Amino acid sequence: MSLHASLPLASESALAHSHSLQTLIRDRIHTADGWISFEQFMNLALYAPGMGYYTCGTTKLGSAGDFVTAPEISPLFGRTLAQQVLQISRQINRADILEFGAGSGKLALDLLLELEKLDALPNKYFILEVSAELRQRQHMLFASKAPHLEHLLEWLEQLPSQFDGVILANEVLDAMPIHIVTWHNNTLYERGVIWENDQFAWQDRPIHNAELHDSASQLIPLVNPNNDLIHPYVSEINLAATYFMRSLASILHQGVILLIDYGFGRTEYYHPQRNQGTLMCHYRHYAHNDPFYLPGLQDITCHVDFSAITRAAEDAGLLLAGYTTQAHFLINCGITKILAQTSSEDSSNYLPQANQLQKLVSPAEMGELFKVIAFEKNFSESLIGFRSRDMSRLL
């Protein structure tokens, strides 16, 4: 059975939408002399105005969507994160919260409800969201679940010029368009996309982007430590994420940046045995590795190189405040104590939450693959989320 045959069928309207986006990308390839970088392809597939996966009106999250994030799994996630936000906000006068890619709004809701209980609501909760459909879902969630907190919310179209407080990004870095690079016979190539035989296809070309070439050259000792590379080594370089960190560093006056995503430090990310990279697609809760399948209807992601994130952040003037697994971060912040607030004798409420906690912290679920990394500026207190099992040495 082929990969595509095993995936759920799309509706006629969804197929028509995907075909329109496919035509747009195909035309872009033709106007670019027959080749575009994968970074350009991924940017169009995910973010083409009104047509990309994140900019059209399709459902992304939950059972009716394509994937589930930690806030969707359990309110324990947001409630626990609130303990870390509480510590930060106590040290910063008039601290705000800025969340990137807030999804359904569930993290914002759970976080604010818990901060309300702790008498620690921020002055403002800013959301920077590229999807009009998701912004509408966020509005509706607060209107139905916490209308008394709506006045705290403010949606942004661009970064503020200066910010004091907590910046959050849960599963944002993995959806940034990436460059695909191949290392072979001491030669560097960028893997791009062409239109051939009425379909998208791969084609490698020499790297012309100077910053990309420099980044790829620095990785040669990792991908080919013995200088004996027989087959091409394929992986990703996320320049957009480095630009993102520079932008955050430029606006943060005082506070902490918390990034939560799946990925590794550089040595593990570019391990010689990880020779096909980490590119992955998510369609109706099926994971596969074909980014050309139904553009506009599926998510395209890759793992995060947290060493590159750290280097970009530090070069821009931020200080690394901690790096650990999601499991250790949540445990350090007291997720088990929050669960214990529900009596174990109340099985109808306790057992579902206990199962949700396992999904968040179990090594077989999200606990080990997902990492939490923090950077600070003008904030010297050690963060509670990293008080044990800090893995910063692995970066």
Summary of the structure (lengths in Angstrom):
residues: 395
radius of gyration: 21.4
end to end distance: 40.8
largest distance: 67.3
contacts: 1317
relative contact order: 0.14
helix: 41%
strand: 24%
